Amino acid sequence: MEMLERKKHWENIFRIKDTRQVSWYQQKPETSLHIIELLELPQNAKIIDAGCGDGYLPDFLIQKGYSNITLVDIADHALNSIKERLGKNKIEYINADITNFVSIKKFDVWHDRAVFHFLNSEKDILKYVDTVNKHVKKGGFLIIGTFSNNGPTQCSGLDVHQYSEVQLTERFESTFNKIRCFSEDHRTPSGGSQNFLFCVFKKK
């Protein structure tokens, strides 16, 4: 799927759907918050949520005192929902396709839950990996959650790319060391279950 097609698709999702009912919805992103807390970061650490949607991670990061948060999403509708909720305080909002994202910042943490697995072409996967490599500082962290080999093959009307621990590690091992990986079942609002693979990496 080309960039303009991706943008049209996701703008439409966030425009017409109640995202409290979509499969990826979390009232509180417990797993992501727990991982970030374990990293013992200073509260001025630069944290980016890549493909944030209109999720609630920034709400809880602000509550915990983090003061340098960047949110990136391809859909203006998603970012506008967060702006209505939280305003601009402590948050930088960037409307961009994550494979084409550019910033002068070097981040302490790059967080991605349920974005990377939507990239299916080798070209887009390599662009994403290169983008992460360029924007995470030495000693910084990559937190990434994708559908595992036991997860769905489609989501939101799109094919997804499933990953094993080995496959996900191989994508980033040239510049990141793996800290840990684990699988987790996410319970959807409709009562279904999706198996995720979470991996935490540290920049060499």
N, CA, C and O of each residue as an XYZ file, in Angstrom:
816
protein
N       0.850     -1.197      0.000
C       0.000      0.000      0.000
C       0.885      1.247      0.000
O       1.782      1.386      0.832
N       0.617      2.150     -0.947
C       1.398      3.378     -1.040
C       0.975      4.381      0.033
O      -0.080      4.238      0.650
N       1.811      5.393      0.245
C       1.628      6.328      1.334
C       0.278      7.048      1.297
O      -0.383      7.172      2.328
N      -0.130      7.518      0.132
C      -1.398      8.240      0.027
C      -2.586      7.320      0.305
O      -3.582      7.737      0.897
N      -2.469      6.077     -0.126
C      -3.523      5.101      0.171
C      -3.607      4.833      1.665
O      -4.698      4.729      2.226
N      -2.436      4.722      2.312
C      -2.414      4.504      3.763
C      -3.083      5.662      4.498
O      -3.878      5.462      5.417
N      -2.745      6.869      4.075
C      -3.317      8.035      4.753
C      -4.832      8.059      4.583
O      -5.559      8.289      5.550
N      -5.312      7.827      3.375
C      -6.753      7.829      3.130
C      -7.454      6.772      3.977
O      -8.516      7.021      4.547
N      -6.844      5.587      4.052
C      -7.440      4.495      4.822
C      -7.578      4.869      6.294
O      -8.648      4.708      6.882
N      -6.490      5.371      6.891
C      -6.510      5.636      8.329
C      -7.297      6.888      8.688
O      -7.914      6.950      9.752
N      -7.282      7.880      7.816
C      -8.144      9.054      8.069
C      -9.602      8.609      8.131
O     -10.368      9.077      8.974
N      -9.975      7.710      7.238
C     -11.350      7.228      7.205
C     -11.689      6.425      8.462
O     -12.779      6.566      9.017
N     -10.754      5.581      8.908
C     -10.972      4.789     10.133
C     -11.258      5.705     11.313
O     -12.228      5.500     12.043
N     -10.415      6.712     11.498
C     -10.557      7.577     12.670
C     -11.697      8.579     12.518
O     -12.149      9.168     13.500
N     -12.156      8.769     11.287
C     -13.272      9.688     11.060
C     -14.612      9.024     11.332
O     -15.506      9.653     11.896
N     -14.769      7.753     10.937
C     -16.100      7.148     10.986
C     -16.306      6.173     12.144
O     -17.444      5.832     12.464
N     -15.208      5.717     12.782
C     -15.362      4.676     13.802
C     -15.241      5.243     15.212
O     -14.527      6.217     15.454
N     -15.950      4.613     16.121
C     -15.754      4.855     17.540
C     -14.529      4.043     17.943
O     -14.611      2.821     18.069
N     -13.400      4.707     18.144
C     -12.170      3.958     18.346
C     -12.080      3.329     19.734
O     -11.092      2.665     20.045
N     -13.086      3.526     20.564
C     -13.168      2.747     21.804
C     -13.653      1.327     21.520
O     -13.627      0.462     22.396
N     -14.100      1.100     20.272
C     -14.599     -0.221     19.891
C     -13.689     -0.947     18.904
O     -13.955     -2.100     18.565
N     -12.624     -0.301     18.436
C     -11.728     -0.969     17.481
C     -10.859     -1.982     18.229
O     -10.701     -1.898     19.447
N     -10.307     -2.923     17.500
C      -9.660     -4.071     18.134
C      -8.440     -3.682     18.968
O      -8.134     -4.352     19.954
N      -7.742     -2.614     18.589
C      -6.498     -2.275     19.289
C      -6.715     -1.407     20.529
O      -5.758     -1.096     21.237
N      -7.949     -1.018     20.795
C      -8.243     -0.078     21.874
C      -7.791     -0.612     23.240
O      -8.001     -1.780     23.564
N      -7.172      0.263     24.026
C      -6.817     -0.020     25.415
C      -7.209      1.193     26.263
O      -6.796      2.316     25.977
N      -7.993      0.962     27.287
C      -8.337      2.060     28.181
C      -7.090      2.569     28.899
O      -6.924      3.769     29.119
N      -6.219      1.626     29.260
C      -4.924      1.971     29.847
C      -3.867      1.048     29.253
O      -3.991     -0.172     29.362
N      -2.832      1.603     28.627
C      -1.801      0.771     27.991
C      -0.815      0.222     29.017
O       0.329      0.667     29.104
N      -1.285     -0.752     29.791
C      -0.536     -1.260     30.933
C       0.854     -1.779     30.539
O       1.848     -1.462     31.192
N       0.911     -2.570     29.480
C       2.186     -3.181     29.103
C       3.211     -2.141     28.710
O       4.350     -2.185     29.176
N       2.822     -1.199     27.855
C       3.751     -0.158     27.418
C       4.226      0.683     28.595
O       5.412      0.997     28.694
N       3.318      1.045     29.480
C       3.678      1.849     30.643
C       4.640      1.090     31.558
O       5.595      1.664     32.082
N       4.383     -0.184     31.740
C       5.247     -0.995     32.599
C       6.663     -1.071     32.027
O       7.641     -0.940     32.764
N       6.772     -1.279     30.727
C       8.096     -1.348     30.099
C       8.829     -0.023     30.266
O      10.006     -0.006     30.627
N       8.144      1.083     30.006
C       8.774      2.403     30.114
C       9.229      2.661     31.549
O      10.316      3.199     31.759
N       8.423      2.289     32.530
C       8.798      2.472     33.932
C      10.050      1.672     34.284
O      10.898      2.141     35.043
N      10.163      0.456     33.726
C      11.325     -0.384     34.016
C      12.623      0.215     33.464
O      13.707     -0.114     33.946
N      12.522      1.086     32.464
C      13.716      1.704     31.884
C      14.313      2.772     32.794
O      15.452      3.192     32.592
N      13.546      3.218     33.804
C      14.008      4.208     34.788
C      14.576      5.454     34.109
O      15.706      5.867     34.370
N      13.776      6.026     33.246
C      14.173      7.215     32.494
C      13.978      8.483     33.313
O      13.102      8.527     34.177
N      14.774      9.512     33.058
C      14.476     10.812     33.661
C      13.181     11.367     33.079
O      12.798     11.000     31.968
N      12.513     12.228     33.799
C      11.213     12.708     33.346
C      11.307     13.634     32.138
O      10.293     13.910     31.497
N      12.503     14.119     31.817
C      12.675     14.930     30.609
C      13.152     14.103     29.418
O      13.553     14.657     28.394
N      13.107     12.768     29.551
C      13.495     11.897     28.436
C      12.613     12.156     27.229
O      11.408     12.368     27.362
N      13.225     12.139     26.045
C      12.471     12.340     24.800
C      11.819     11.021     24.396
O      12.505     10.051     24.074
N      10.484     10.999     24.418
C       9.717      9.793     24.106
C       8.848     10.049     22.891
O       8.107     11.031     22.846
N       8.937      9.171     21.908
C       8.086      9.270     20.716
C       7.158      8.062     20.676
O       7.582      6.924     20.878
N       5.883      8.334     20.411
C       4.908      7.266     20.188
C       4.594      7.273     18.701
O       3.881      8.149     18.210
N       5.131      6.295     17.991
C       5.033      6.225     16.535
C       3.739      5.543     16.128
O       3.490      4.400     16.510
N       2.911      6.240     15.352
C       1.613      5.696     15.000
C       0.713      5.642     16.214
O       0.127      4.606     16.528
N       0.611      6.775     16.895
C      -0.071      6.833     18.194
C      -1.578      6.632     18.106
O      -2.211      6.288     19.104
N      -2.174      6.844     16.911
C      -3.629      6.815     16.814
C      -4.214      7.852     17.751
O      -3.649      8.934     17.906
N      -5.338      7.538     18.378
C      -5.853      8.427     19.419
C      -5.797      7.711     20.769
O      -6.683      7.849     21.612
N      -4.699      6.925     20.941
C      -4.527      6.121     22.144
C      -4.211      6.954     23.380
O      -4.022      8.168     23.302
N      -4.158      6.272     24.526
C      -4.085      6.947     25.817
C      -2.702      6.895     26.465
O      -2.554      7.263     27.631
N      -1.694      6.445     25.726
C      -0.348      6.435     26.300
C       0.096      7.826     26.744
O       0.615      7.955     27.852
N      -0.081      8.878     25.935
C       0.381     10.198     26.384
C      -0.309     10.696     27.637
O       0.312     11.382     28.449
N      -1.585     10.366     27.816
C      -2.308     10.780     29.023
C      -1.588     10.281     30.275
O      -1.388     11.023     31.236
N      -1.205      9.000     30.237
C      -0.589      8.393     31.414
C       0.870      8.806     31.564
O       1.374      8.900     32.683
N       1.554      9.055     30.447
C       2.933      9.556     30.540
C       2.955     10.933     31.198
O       3.819     11.211     32.030
N       2.018     11.788     30.830
C       1.926     13.106     31.455
C       1.626     12.974     32.941
O       2.213     13.678     33.764
N       0.718     12.078     33.281
C       0.399     11.850     34.695
C       1.634     11.439     35.489
O       1.770     11.782     36.663
N       2.532     10.702     34.838
C       3.736     10.226     35.515
C       4.868     11.250     35.465
O       5.967     10.993     35.955
N       4.593     12.419     34.867
C       5.550     13.513     34.918
C       6.472     13.655     33.731
O       7.344     14.523     33.736
N       6.306     12.823     32.705
C       7.164     12.951     31.524
C       6.807     14.232     30.773
O       5.633     14.549     30.581
N       7.835     14.956     30.355
C       7.612     16.319     29.862
C       8.096     16.564     28.444
O       8.102     17.706     27.984
N       8.506     15.500     27.733
C       9.020     15.696     26.374
C       8.480     14.573     25.487
O       9.183     13.609     25.182
N       7.232     14.718     25.085
C       6.508     13.662     24.372
C       6.217     14.104     22.938
O       5.721     15.207     22.709
N       6.528     13.239     21.985
C       6.228     13.479     20.575
C       5.267     12.401     20.094
O       5.504     11.209     20.289
N       4.181     12.832     19.465
C       3.187     11.915     18.907
C       3.182     12.047     17.393
O       3.098     13.151     16.855
N       3.272     10.913     16.713
C       3.287     10.893     15.246
C       2.187      9.972     14.758
O       2.078      8.830     15.206
N       1.371     10.467     13.837
C       0.375      9.607     13.215
C       0.077     10.112     11.811
O       0.190     11.301     11.514
N      -0.304      9.175     10.964
C      -0.633      9.514      9.580
C      -1.990     10.194      9.470
O      -2.266     10.868      8.478
N      -2.848     10.022     10.492
C      -4.220     10.523     10.438
C      -4.386     11.780     11.285
O      -4.203     11.748     12.502
N      -4.731     12.878     10.636
C      -5.027     14.123     11.349
C      -6.158     13.918     12.353
O      -6.124     14.465     13.456
N      -7.154     13.131     11.969
C      -8.296     12.909     12.859
C      -7.854     12.304     14.193
O      -8.394     12.652     15.243
N      -6.881     11.408     14.150
C      -6.391     10.787     15.377
C      -5.693     11.807     16.265
O      -5.956     11.882     17.465
N      -4.810     12.586     15.672
C      -4.074     13.598     16.438
C      -5.021     14.652     17.004
O      -4.843     15.107     18.134
N      -6.019     15.038     16.225
C      -6.962     16.048     16.697
C      -7.757     15.551     17.900
O      -8.105     16.336     18.782
N      -8.044     14.251     17.941
C      -8.751     13.692     19.097
C      -7.924     13.848     20.369
O      -8.457     14.171     21.431
N      -6.604     13.615     20.253
C      -5.747     13.764     21.428
C      -5.618     15.232     21.806
O      -5.619     15.570     22.990
N      -5.508     16.112     20.803
C      -5.414     17.542     21.096
C      -6.637     18.036     21.857
O      -6.517     18.844     22.778
N      -7.810     17.552     21.474
C      -9.033     17.946     22.171
C      -9.012     17.468     23.618
O      -9.559     18.119     24.508
N      -8.378     16.330     23.838
C      -8.325     15.737     25.164
C      -7.254     16.371     26.045
O      -7.470     16.610     27.233
N      -6.086     16.642     25.441
C      -4.924     17.022     26.238
C      -4.352     18.397     25.916
O      -3.581     18.944     26.704
N      -4.722     18.966     24.763
C      -4.113     20.229     24.377
C      -2.669     20.031     23.959
O      -2.244     18.904     23.704
N      -1.916     21.111     23.887
C      -0.540     21.053     23.392
C       0.488     20.948     24.507
O       1.674     20.764     24.235
N       0.057     21.060     25.743
C       0.989     21.048     26.856
C       1.813     19.764     26.882
O       1.259     18.666     26.939
N       3.132     19.905     26.841
C       4.085     18.786     26.958
C       4.062     17.844     25.759
O       4.692     16.787     25.802
N       3.356     18.198     24.697
C       3.240     17.281     23.560
C       3.550     18.005     22.252
O       3.082     19.118     22.015
N       4.347     17.351     21.409
C       4.551     17.796     20.035
C       3.776     16.840     19.129
O       3.976     15.627     19.182
N       2.894     17.393     18.301
C       2.072     16.595     17.393
C       2.642     16.695     15.977
O       2.889     17.792     15.475
N       2.849     15.541     15.341
C       3.377     15.524     13.979
C       2.513     14.608     13.121
O       2.370     13.419     13.405
N       1.938     15.184     12.062
C       1.153     14.408     11.105
C       2.089     13.921      9.999
O       2.535     14.710      9.166
N       2.388     12.612      9.993
C       3.333     12.069      9.020
C       3.151     10.562      8.906
O       2.746      9.891      9.855
N       3.459     10.052      7.726
C       3.615      8.616      7.549
C       4.924      8.225      8.213
O       5.955      8.849      7.958
N       4.901      7.212      9.054
C       6.075      6.884      9.853
C       7.255      6.444      8.993
O       8.398      6.537      9.440
N       7.013      5.969      7.772
C       8.119      5.587      6.898
C       8.777      6.810      6.265
O       9.833      6.705      5.641
N       8.137      7.981      6.433
C       8.656      9.213      5.842
C       8.894     10.273      6.916
O       8.975     11.462      6.607
N       9.006      9.852      8.162
C       9.146     10.764      9.291
C      10.580     11.272      9.404
O      11.538     10.508      9.284
N      10.710     12.586      9.640
C      12.030     13.191      9.827
C      11.944     14.183     10.984
O      11.015     14.988     11.053
N      12.909     14.120     11.883
C      12.968     15.065     12.995
C      14.423     15.358     13.307
O      15.297     14.526     13.066
N      14.684     16.545     13.846
C      16.041     16.871     14.296
C      16.320     16.241     15.656
O      17.470     16.202     16.093
N      15.292     15.750     16.323
C      15.446     15.149     17.643
C      16.048     13.749     17.546
O      15.820     13.014     16.585
N      16.825     13.407     18.576
C      17.243     12.032     18.815
C      16.511     11.573     20.077
O      16.631     12.198     21.131
N      15.759     10.489     19.966
C      14.866     10.097     21.037
C      15.510      9.088     21.989
O      16.321      8.252     21.590
N      15.118      9.198     23.262
C      15.537      8.227     24.267
C      14.715      6.945     24.152
O      15.209      5.849     24.419
N      13.451      7.100     23.750
C      12.555      5.947     23.601
C      11.715      6.111     22.338
O      11.072      7.140     22.132
N      11.732      5.091     21.508
C      10.820      4.988     20.369
C       9.826      3.891     20.706
O      10.205      2.729     20.854
N       8.548      4.255     20.829
C       7.502      3.300     21.176
C       6.586      3.079     19.982
O       6.140      4.032     19.343
N       6.312      1.831     19.690
C       5.416      1.471     18.580
C       4.627      0.243     18.996
O       5.172     -0.856     19.105
N       3.345      0.442     19.225
C       2.454     -0.691     19.443
C       1.480     -0.764     18.281
O       0.628      0.109     18.113
N       1.613     -1.817     17.478
C       0.652     -2.128     16.415
C       0.733     -1.205     15.213
O      -0.289     -0.880     14.608
N       1.946     -0.780     14.859
C       2.140     -0.026     13.614
C       3.027     -0.804     12.646
O       2.682     -0.980     11.478
N       4.175     -1.266     13.145
C       5.149     -1.916     12.274
C       4.544     -3.081     11.506
O       4.914     -3.320     10.357
N       3.613     -3.813     12.126
C       3.090     -4.997     11.437
C       2.176     -4.653     10.260
O       1.815     -5.539      9.485
N       1.796     -3.379     10.113
C       1.003     -2.982      8.940
C       1.870     -2.748      7.700
O       1.346     -2.577      6.600
N       3.182     -2.740      7.873
C       4.082     -2.553      6.736
C       4.411     -3.912      6.139
O       5.012     -4.758      6.801
N       4.021     -4.117      4.904
C       4.172     -5.427      4.270
C       5.231     -5.467      3.175
O       5.827     -6.516      2.933
N       5.470     -4.352      2.519
C       6.470     -4.369      1.449
C       7.862     -4.229      2.059
O       8.047     -3.529      3.054
N       8.825     -4.895      1.459
C      10.204     -4.821      1.944
C      10.702     -3.381      1.916
O      11.462     -2.970      2.792
N      10.284     -2.624      0.926
C      10.700     -1.225      0.831
C      10.251     -0.436      2.051
O      11.046      0.300      2.637
N       8.992     -0.577      2.441
C       8.478      0.164      3.591
C       9.098     -0.325      4.901
O       9.380      0.473      5.794
N       9.307     -1.634      5.011
C       9.924     -2.173      6.233
C      11.333     -1.621      6.404
O      11.711     -1.211      7.501
N      12.107     -1.609      5.330
C      13.477     -1.097      5.407
C      13.496      0.403      5.698
O      14.368      0.876      6.428
N      12.550      1.155      5.141
C      12.471      2.590      5.425
C      12.156      2.833      6.896
O      12.716      3.734      7.520
N      11.257      2.021      7.443
C      10.921      2.157      8.859
C      12.148      1.869      9.728
O      12.469      2.642     10.630
N      12.826      0.764      9.455
C      14.014      0.396     10.238
C      15.055      1.503     10.163
O      15.664      1.851     11.175
N      15.264      2.057      8.980
C      16.235      3.141      8.805
C      15.812      4.383      9.593
O      16.646      5.062     10.191
N      14.512      4.669      9.586
C      13.996      5.819     10.332
C      14.246      5.660     11.826
O      14.669      6.603     12.494
N      13.985      4.469     12.347
C      14.249      4.205     13.762
C      15.737      4.364     14.064
O      16.111      5.003     15.047
N      16.576      3.786     13.223
C      18.020      3.861     13.443
C      18.510      5.301     13.500
O      19.392      5.630     14.294
N      17.942      6.156     12.660
C      18.372      7.556     12.591
C      17.879      8.391     13.768
O      18.503      9.391     14.123
N      16.763      7.988     14.374
C      16.118      8.871     15.351
C      16.228      8.421     16.805
O      15.786      9.141     17.700
N      16.801      7.254     17.060
C      17.036      6.821     18.437
C      18.503      7.057     18.762
O      19.391      6.640     18.017
N      18.748      7.728     19.880
C      20.129      8.059     20.230
C      20.874      6.828     20.735
O      20.251      5.835     21.109
N      22.186      6.888     20.746
C      23.006      5.806     21.283
C      22.631      5.577     22.747
O      22.601      6.517     23.542
N      22.348      4.334     23.090
C      21.913      4.014     24.446
C      20.423      4.160     24.661
O      19.912      3.845     25.736
N      19.710      4.645     23.624
C      18.260      4.784     23.696
C      17.565      3.451     23.459
O      18.204      2.437     23.180
N      16.252      3.476     23.577
C      15.479      2.234     23.556
C      14.418      2.222     22.462
O      13.829      3.251     22.130
N      14.192      1.040     21.915
C      13.096      0.773     20.997
C      12.161     -0.228     21.659
O      12.563     -1.336     22.016
N      10.902      0.182     21.817
C       9.851     -0.702     22.327
C       8.890     -0.947     21.178
O       8.284     -0.008     20.662
N       8.746     -2.186     20.779
C       7.908     -2.461     19.616
C       7.001     -3.658     19.889
O       7.452     -4.706     20.351
N       5.715     -3.480     19.594
C       4.735     -4.540     19.748
C       4.062     -4.823     18.414
O       3.461     -3.933     17.812
N       4.166     -6.067     17.957
C       3.583     -6.472     16.681
C       2.732     -7.724     16.898
O       2.797     -8.354     17.954
N       1.943     -8.071     15.899
C       1.258     -9.354     15.956
C       2.294    -10.475     15.844
O       3.183    -10.433     14.994
N       2.163    -11.461     16.703
C       3.064    -12.608     16.687
C       2.626    -13.590     15.595
O       1.649    -13.356     14.883
N       3.358    -14.670     15.482
C       2.975    -15.721     14.531
C       1.665    -16.388     14.918
O       1.063    -17.089     14.104
N       1.217    -16.178     16.151
C      -0.081    -16.692     16.602
C      -1.158    -15.613     16.591
O      -2.273    -15.835     17.063
N      -0.821    -14.456     16.056
C      -1.764    -13.345     16.023
C      -2.574    -13.314     14.743
O      -2.476    -14.223     13.919
N      -3.383    -12.262     14.569
C      -4.215    -12.138     13.371
C      -3.375    -11.978     12.106
O      -2.215    -11.568     12.156
N      -3.979    -12.305     10.995
C      -3.343    -12.070      9.690
C      -3.891    -10.813      9.032
O      -3.340    -10.338      8.039
N      -4.984    -10.267      9.588
C      -5.566     -9.020      9.093
C      -6.032     -8.176     10.272
O      -6.347     -8.690     11.346
N      -6.065     -6.868     10.042
C      -6.576     -5.937     11.057
C      -7.042     -4.678     10.348
O      -6.348     -4.165      9.471
N      -8.202     -4.183     10.719
C      -8.761     -2.961     10.122
C      -8.855     -3.042      8.605
O      -8.662     -2.049      7.903
N      -9.155     -4.243      8.108
C      -9.321     -4.421      6.674
C      -8.025     -4.521      5.899
O      -8.043     -4.510      4.668
N      -6.891     -4.620      6.595
C      -5.586     -4.685      5.935
C      -4.850     -5.960      6.322
O      -4.983     -6.450      7.444
N      -4.069     -6.494      5.381
C      -3.169     -7.593      5.713
C      -2.064     -7.082      6.625
O      -1.627     -5.938      6.502
N      -1.614     -7.935      7.540
C      -0.524     -7.560      8.429
C       0.614     -8.561      8.302
O       0.453     -9.658      7.766
N       1.766     -8.149      8.809
C       2.963     -8.978      8.773
C       3.193     -9.510     10.182
O       3.481     -8.732     11.092
N       3.072    -10.808     10.376
C       3.321    -11.409     11.682
C       4.827    -11.586     11.900
O       5.597    -11.713     10.949
N       5.223    -11.590     13.171
C       6.641    -11.723     13.498
C       6.865    -12.741     14.602
O       6.085    -12.843     15.549
N       7.945    -13.486     14.457
C       8.487    -14.274     15.561
C       9.551    -13.421     16.246
O       9.961    -12.383     15.726
N       9.992    -13.870     17.416
C      11.060    -13.150     18.118
C      12.322    -13.070     17.263
O      12.980    -12.031     17.206
N      12.646    -14.157     16.611
C      13.848    -14.182     15.764
C      13.705    -13.199     14.610
O      14.630    -12.439     14.325
N      12.557    -13.206     13.947
C      12.357    -12.326     12.790
C      12.398    -10.853     13.177
O      12.990    -10.037     12.470
N      11.769    -10.514     14.300
C      11.757     -9.118     14.716
C      13.151     -8.664     15.141
O      13.571     -7.549     14.834
N      13.853     -9.528     15.841
C      15.217     -9.201     16.266
C      16.123     -8.984     15.063
O      16.937     -8.061     15.053
N      15.984     -9.827     14.055
C      16.834     -9.712     12.864
C      16.658     -8.381     12.156
O      17.601     -7.871     11.551
N      15.468     -7.818     12.225
C      15.214     -6.542     11.551
C      16.026     -5.399     12.160
O      16.361     -4.444     11.459
N      16.343     -5.480     13.437
C      16.971     -4.347     14.115
C      18.358     -4.659     14.686
O      18.985     -3.780     15.277
N      18.848     -5.893     14.519
C      20.047     -6.314     15.230
C      21.322     -5.622     14.765
O      22.326     -5.661     15.475
N      21.312     -4.987     13.588
C      22.539     -4.325     13.135
C      22.882     -3.117     14.003
O      24.051     -2.749     14.111
N      21.882     -2.499     14.619
C      22.144     -1.308     15.431
C      21.555     -1.387     16.836
O      21.779     -0.484     17.642
N      20.811     -2.442     17.146
C      20.200     -2.589     18.469
C      20.528     -3.950     19.077
O      20.621     -4.958     18.375
N      20.698     -3.955     20.381
C      20.800     -5.203     21.130
C      19.443     -5.520     21.759
O      18.795     -4.641     22.326
N      19.026     -6.762     21.657
C      17.764     -7.170     22.274
C      17.931     -7.276     23.779
O      18.885     -7.879     24.271
N      16.989     -6.682     24.503
C      16.955     -6.818     25.958
C      16.037     -7.969     26.347
O      16.419     -8.863     27.103
N      14.825     -7.928     25.817
C      13.880     -9.020     26.116
C      12.731     -8.983     25.128
O      12.423     -7.939     24.553
N      12.101    -10.127     24.937
C      10.875    -10.246     24.155
C       9.895    -11.123     24.929
O      10.299    -12.019     25.670
N       8.627    -10.861     24.751
C       7.604    -11.698     25.391
C       6.314    -11.570     24.584
O       6.102    -10.580     23.884
N       5.468    -12.572     24.690
C       4.183    -12.540     24.010
C       3.087    -12.237     25.020
O       3.227    -12.491     26.216
N       1.995    -11.687     24.505
C       0.893    -11.276     25.374
C      -0.400    -11.312     24.583
O      -0.432    -10.913     23.418
N      -1.464    -11.787     25.208
C      -2.781    -11.764     24.586
C      -3.486    -10.459     24.920
O      -3.668    -10.112     26.087
N      -3.877     -9.750     23.881
C      -4.654     -8.521     24.046
C      -6.127     -8.853     23.877
O      -6.529     -9.432     22.868
N      -6.926     -8.487     24.863
C      -8.369     -8.697     24.801
C      -9.017     -7.510     24.118
O      -8.898     -6.378     24.588
N      -9.705     -7.760     23.005
C     -10.330     -6.690     22.234
C     -11.659     -6.276     22.872
O     -12.219     -7.034     23.665
N     -12.175     -5.083     22.540
C     -13.463     -4.656     23.097
C     -14.611     -5.610     22.794
O     -15.580     -5.670     23.550
N     -14.514     -6.357     21.691
C     -15.576     -7.297     21.335
C     -15.440     -8.636     22.040
O     -16.282     -9.518     21.873
N     -14.369     -8.793     22.839
C     -14.166    -10.033     23.574
C     -13.232    -11.021     22.911
O     -13.009    -12.112     23.436
N     -12.680    -10.654     21.759
C     -11.728    -11.520     21.084
C     -10.345    -11.421     21.702
O     -10.130    -10.681     22.662
N      -9.407    -12.178     21.138
C      -8.043    -12.186     21.647
C      -7.059    -12.054     20.493
O      -7.224    -12.688     19.451
N      -6.039    -11.231     20.683
C      -4.984    -11.052     19.686
C      -3.642    -11.265     20.375
O      -3.358    -10.645     21.400
N      -2.820    -12.143     19.810
C      -1.520    -12.409     20.413
C      -0.469    -11.452     19.864
O      -0.213    -11.411     18.661
N       0.129    -10.690     20.760
C       1.167     -9.724     20.423
C       2.532    -10.240     20.842
O       2.660    -10.988     21.812
N       3.537     -9.833     20.103
C       4.928    -10.005     20.489
C       5.482     -8.629     20.825
O       5.461     -7.731     19.984
N       5.976     -8.456     22.041
C       6.649     -7.219     22.449
C       8.133     -7.482     22.569
O       8.547     -8.483     23.154
N       8.940     -6.582     22.012
C      10.396     -6.659     22.166
C      10.919     -5.295     22.593
O      10.412     -4.252     22.179
N      11.948     -5.336     23.433
C      12.623     -4.139     23.897
C      14.080     -4.245     23.455
O      14.744     -5.245     23.726
N      14.572     -3.214     22.776
C      15.925     -3.181     22.265
C      16.648     -1.933     22.781
O      16.021     -0.923     23.100
N      17.970     -2.026     22.855
C      18.798     -0.875     23.244
C      19.787     -0.563     22.145
O      20.453     -1.456     21.621
N      19.882      0.729     21.793
C      20.755      1.156     20.699
C      22.217      0.953     21.066
O      22.648      1.333     22.155
N      22.967      0.364     20.172
C      24.386      0.092     20.396
C      25.179      1.408     20.422
O      26.397      1.391     20.599
